[in-house]
Amino acid sequence: MPGQQPARGRRTTERKGDVRERAILDTCEALLAQKGYDAMTVGDIAQGAGITRGALYFYFGSKQEVVTALVARTVEHLWERSRVAARADEPRQAIAAAMRRTVELWNERGLVMRTAIDLSLTVPEIGELWNHTADLFITAITAVLERAGIQAGTEPDQATAMARALCWMIERTFYHASQESREKLREASATCEHIWLTSAGLTT
């Protein structure tokens, strides 16, 4: 209509605050690699993000809050991956695909995931995020086991109990392997895949 101004792409323009928050989280992730959680400071994060300490406190109240937000961003990525982890109809294919994705995730986000595990017992917000993530993966593993013929239920020989054990075994195995090398991650994947297949009664 005459006299109406175009929206000029407001929907696709990222807000300044979003850009700054992402810079803070990206800097935090880089500092975890360079210094580790204990050694890095709020000042380090602010300097790396190109802002003052006061500006950082507008977004986060402490270093712990920054790391919690970084973990939240990472687990959101994990949740997106988990939604497709059990969709393959054939259980063998689902297990192979899930393990490939697990290697990818630990290659891409292993540092933050290890930090989340390390802090999950002392920072309640991180513990809650990590446990919820584990529950999603347990649900996905349970679905694969049930499709392979494992009885539904929570008894030791039933799908949910087996899935829970498999999930935490995979987490611990990859946690240690990720501290060594990508080759160790591939070895961890092969081991966990074999155990999962065996649990599902799919080994020949």
N, C-alpha and C positions, 0 to 999 in steps of 0.2 A: 504494500500500500504506500502511496505517496507520503513522504514525511517520516516514514518509519526507518530507523537505523538498523543495519544488520547486526546480528549478535556478535560478529567478529570472533567466532570460535571460542567463546568462553568455556564451552564444555570440554574442549581439548587443551586448554591452557592450564598448566599446573600451578597451583597456588604457591606463593613464595614460602609460606610456612611449611608446605609439604616438601619443597626442595631442600629447605634448611634442615628439616627433621631427617630426611634421607641422608644428607651429608653427615649429620651427627652419627647416625647408625653405621654408615659406611666407614667413618673414621674409627668408631669403636671397634668394628670388626678388624680393621687393619692393625689397631693397637693391641688387640688380643694376640695377634700373630707376632708383633714386634716385642711387646713387653709382658704380656700376660695380664690377667685380671687384677692380681694383687698390686702390681707395680704401676699400672696406668692410673692417671688421675683425671679429675674433671677438667683441670687446666689443660692437660694433654689433649683431651677430646675436643675442647673448645678451640684450641689453637689449630688442630688438624682440620676442623670444620670451617675455619676462617671466621670465627665469631668470638665474642668476649664470654667470659665465664657467666656474667650477668645475663647475657642473651641465651646461653644454654639453659640456665635455670628457669627461663620462661617456658621451656619445653619439658624439662626433666628436673626432678628435685635432687637427684644424686646420681653417682656413678652406677649404683645398683639398679636404679630405674632405667638408665640408658641400656644396660645389659639386658634387663628384663624385656624391654621393647625390642631389642635385637633378637632375642630368643623368640618372642612372639612373631616377628616377621619371618623368621626361619621356619617355625613350626607351621605357620600358615602355608608355606611352600610345601612342607611335608604332607600336610592334610590334602592339598591338591593332588599330590602324587598318590596318596593312599586311596583316593576315590576310584582310581582305575586299577588298583593292585590286584583285585580279585575278579575282574570282569571276564577274563578268558574262560570259555566254556570248559576246555580240557585242563584238568588240574596240573598236569606236567607243564603245560605252556604257562599257566598262571604262576606257578612257582618259579620257573626260569625267568619270566618277565619281572616278577617281584624282586628277585635277587639282583637282576641287572639294574633296576631302579635304585636298589639299596646301595650298590656300589657307586652309582652316579651321585646320589645324595651325599654320601660320605666324602666323595672326592670334591664336591662343590661346597658343602657346608659343614665338613667334619669338625673344624675348629669351634664353630659356634655350638655344634651338637655336643662336643666334649665338654665345653664350658657349661652348657645346660645341665648335663649329667653331674658335673662336679658341684654345681650350686643348687641342685634340686632338693637336697636335704636341708639346706640352710636358708634358702630364699623361698618362702612359701609360694609366691606367685610363679616362680619358675618351676617349682615342683608340680604345681597344678597344671601348668601348660604341658610339661613333659609327660605326666601321667595320662592326661587326656589324649595326647598324641599316641601313646602306647595303646590305649584302649581302642583307638581307631584301627591301628594295625592288628591288634588281637582280633577285632571283628572281621577284618579282611582275611586273616589267616584261618579263622574258624570257618568262614564260608568256603574256602578252598578245601579244607579237610572234610567238611561235610559233603562236598561234591565228589570227593574221592571215596566216599562210603563210610567215613568215620561217624559213629553215632553222635548225635547232638547231645549236649549235657555237660555238666561240670565235674563229673567223676573223673578220677585220674586217667582212665582209658578213653575218655570222651573228648569231643572236639574242642570245647572251650578251654578246658584245663590244659590240653596239649598245646593249643594256640598260645596261651599265656606263657607257658614254659618256653616255647619256641621264640616268641617275641623277645623276652628278656635275655635268652641265650644269644640271639642275633645282635641285640644291642651291645651286650658285653663283649662279644667277639669282635665286632666292628670297632668298638671304642678302643680296644687295645691295638688292633691292626692299623687303625688310622694314624696312630702315633709313630708308625714305622715307615711304611711306604705304600705306594699304589699296588705294588706286587702283592704285599701282604693283604691288602683289601680284596684282591682277586682270589687269593688263597682262602680267605675267610668266607667269601661268597660260595666257593665250591664246597667247602666243608658244611656250611649252613644249609645249602641246597640239598646236599646228600642226606643230612639229618632230617630235613623237612620231608623229603621224598620217602625216607624210611618210615617216618612217623605216619605218613599217609598210606603206607603199604604199597608204594609205587616203584620200589626198587625191583630189579629183575635178578 
